[in-house]
Amino acid sequence: METKHVARRHSIGSLQRRRMCKLKRKNSERKLSRSIEKIRADMVEISEVKKRIRQGQMEVREKFEEISVEAAKIKEETNQICKQSAANQLKLDLMFQIVKARAEKDSAKDVFLTQKLRDLMVKQNTAKTQVV
């Protein structure tokens, strides 16, 4: 009788162990499943963040290109202003020399400088009409 009882305990113990193992396995599978779902959710979120970053980079690139184009325009305008300023300064110098020659009653110098100023004005007007 004792042997049967021992055998039953042994079989009940092994059943309990099997059940415990099954429960542990199910629990670990649930944990693993939750971890996988969490990782998938994280991957989706990371994908969205990467997409927003790429979009932001494209916007920055476009803005940079616009700024580069605008900078080139400003540089060209600045060069034109510098050229115009130099031309104006040259005309003013010639005019001052003409006034000085007239004050000194040096008609030869007056005629020469006046002709030089006229030639310069014609040259500038010709250059302006070619640009337009």
Secondary structure, DSSP 8 states (H G I E B T S, - for coil): -HHHHHHHHHHHHHHHHHHHHHHHHHHHHHHHHHHHHHHHHHHHHHHHHHHHHHHHHHHHHHHHHHHHHHHHHHHHHHHHHHHHHHHHHHHHHHHHHHHHHHHTT-HHHHHHHHHHHHHHHHHHHHHHHHH-
